[in-house]
Amino acid sequence: MDVVRWLRRFWAAVWLTWKEQSNWTKPYIYILYSMITPFFSVLVYAYIYVAIAFFSGLVDLERAYYLVTGVSLYNFIGSGLYGLIWTIHSEREHFRTLKYTYLAFPSLHLYLMARSFFHFILGAIYAFIMFLAGIVLTGYPIDALQPNIMEIAILMILGYIWSSQLGVMVAGTSIFSSEYGPLISEAVGGILFLAGAVLYPVSTLPPFIQPISYIFPMVEWMELMRHALNPAYVVSEPNSLYLILALKTFLYLVISIIYFSIIERLTRRKGYLEATLYH
Amino acid sequence: MRRRRSLWNKVFRPALGRAYVRIKGGNREPSWVLWEIILPMIMIASVIWAYEHLGAPPIFRGFVILGGAMMSYWYNVLWGMGRTLYWEKETGNLELFLLSDSKLPGLLLGMAFGGMFNTSIRSIAVIIMGVYFFNAEFNIDSLPIALAIFFLTLVALYGLGLGLSGLHIVYGRMGVRINEALDEPIMFLSGQYYPISTFPLLVQYIAGLIPLAVGLDGVRRALLLGEGLDTLYIHVVALAVMMVVFYFLGIRMLNRLVEKGKRDGRLILRWM
């Protein structure tokens, strides 16, 4: 396997995403523009806590930490996931380049992962900014944080793998439906937000929703990330959580490879790569 | 008489025609409608459970449901006009509209009206589901004043949307990016999930310039706190002023941007 060639292809797709996303503007303008969304996004959710503190005087910094970390870290997963799934929709429906991409790039699966990589990087930057802004806004003591960089890096890699594979499966499904593609992506992102231990623990959910939470590796990932950012945040049996997360990630990888290869074959046979509905 | 007929033909008939397309197009597939109710409901449910986790009083459920329902009008009416216009440009219809005798504000009125109708179906469903699943309670006695404030908000949003939709015509994708960049600040400043009275005073003044923030605050005060016209007249006056000011500013901005588009030859440029 020619690694250099593989990396060059990967880089080309990342570069294309950067150009498309930034609309060929200057990097500093795009960076300034990109700061607006995460900054206000954390204000939107952190103010949920502030509003409660304002009205009832309830101050619970542990819950504030839970809320702020959940909203910030969700950006990493959500940004990558949406970016990946939207690639199919925008390339096929909007720019009508998916069939050319398919001919030019040796693997559509790899192409989607490379296109999403930029979104994951952007999501990581968003998460960092939102985390800092949220911590300051809610008054959580910054000096109490003792982030374990190595652990965070490992979890980011695992997060990229499982969520990009989830994205590949959803994107593959969306090839079959121009009408529902964007809705499917919104729905998956929404379910992760609802059931992924983002704003509240899974136990807050009604019992009939709770099993959905454990289909995705999101809950384990969120809990471990919270612990990695601040060891004072206690998780029960972190080693078991790591094991479950690693197993789920591996499972997602295998299922996504098998599922996407079946999808790809069907897509070629039915000619869906260039089937547009002009919506 | 001739002037009145001309206004009907150039503004209101195209508006009705365009609204019909938007209403028909937006509701022709029942499963889309269902999705468009469920997806915002997921976000609303998440925030309601977040409030429960934080030990908030039950009145916050109503805050969240009304916020989620009304925020949709910002996306679907105000930016919906611009996005639909951009889509018309991409599909090559815009040049036909501009060559025809009908006025662009009429066409945008149709887009706004279609967006209001479609959004209302979804928002009403969201409120009903909110009441059913989360036991949110609303004060029905104040419904007339809430509806009056809501109507004024929509008209003010239309005026604001007139001007902002010009950005989509002239700047294309950059207009879309401006739209996206403004979403979160507006969500925050409008107090989508909490009352704007929790903001510092300066932020409350800034929020007071956004029709959605004033409208949402008025509707919440009426339906959740049971306030009447005696306390909500400030909201009514503020929205009535915004309605007039935004309409005239919006028309001016739209005309200028269309002129610029014509001068720079950008009206029929696609994929930019």
Boltz contact constraints between the chains, C-beta under 6 A:
constraints:
  - contact:
      token1: [A, 23]
      token2: [B, 173]
      max_distance: 6.0
  - contact:
      token1: [A, 33]
      token2: [B, 181]
      max_distance: 6.0
  - contact:
      token1: [A, 36]
      token2: [B, 181]
      max_distance: 6.0
  - contact:
      token1: [A, 37]
      token2: [B, 184]
      max_distance: 6.0
  - contact:
      token1: [A, 40]
      token2: [B, 184]
      max_distance: 6.0
  - contact:
      token1: [A, 40]
      token2: [B, 185]
      max_distance: 6.0
  - contact:
      token1: [A, 40]
      token2: [B, 188]
      max_distance: 6.0
  - contact:
      token1: [A, 41]
      token2: [B, 184]
      max_distance: 6.0
  - contact:
      token1: [A, 43]
      token2: [B, 188]
      max_distance: 6.0
  - contact:
      token1: [A, 44]
      token2: [B, 187]
      max_distance: 6.0
  - contact:
      token1: [A, 44]
      token2: [B, 188]
      max_distance: 6.0
  - contact:
      token1: [A, 47]
      token2: [B, 194]
      max_distance: 6.0
  - contact:
      token1: [A, 48]
      token2: [B, 50]
      max_distance: 6.0
  - contact:
      token1: [A, 48]
      token2: [B, 193]
      max_distance: 6.0
  - contact:
      token1: [A, 51]
      token2: [B, 194]
      max_distance: 6.0
  - contact:
      token1: [A, 51]
      token2: [B, 198]
      max_distance: 6.0
  - contact:
      token1: [A, 52]
      token2: [B, 54]
      max_distance: 6.0
  - contact:
      token1: [A, 52]
      token2: [B, 56]
      max_distance: 6.0
  - contact:
      token1: [A, 54]
      token2: [B, 198]
      max_distance: 6.0
  - contact:
      token1: [A, 58]
      token2: [B, 55]
      max_distance: 6.0
  - contact:
      token1: [A, 63]
      token2: [B, 54]
      max_distance: 6.0
  - contact:
      token1: [A, 183]
      token2: [B, 35]
      max_distance: 6.0
  - contact:
      token1: [A, 186]
      token2: [B, 39]
      max_distance: 6.0
  - contact:
      token1: [A, 190]
      token2: [B, 39]
      max_distance: 6.0
  - contact:
      token1: [A, 190]
      token2: [B, 42]
      max_distance: 6.0
  - contact:
      token1: [A, 193]
      token2: [B, 46]
      max_distance: 6.0
  - contact:
      token1: [A, 194]
      token2: [B, 42]
      max_distance: 6.0
  - contact:
      token1: [A, 194]
      token2: [B, 46]
      max_distance: 6.0
  - contact:
      token1: [A, 199]
      token2: [B, 46]
      max_distance: 6.0
  - contact:
      token1: [A, 199]
      token2: [B, 50]
      max_distance: 6.0
  - contact:
      token1: [A, 200]
      token2: [B, 49]
      max_distance: 6.0
  - contact:
      token1: [A, 200]
      token2: [B, 50]
      max_distance: 6.0
  - contact:
      token1: [A, 200]
      token2: [B, 53]
      max_distance: 6.0
  - contact:
      token1: [A, 204]
      token2: [B, 49]
      max_distance: 6.0
  - contact:
      token1: [A, 204]
      token2: [B, 53]
      max_distance: 6.0
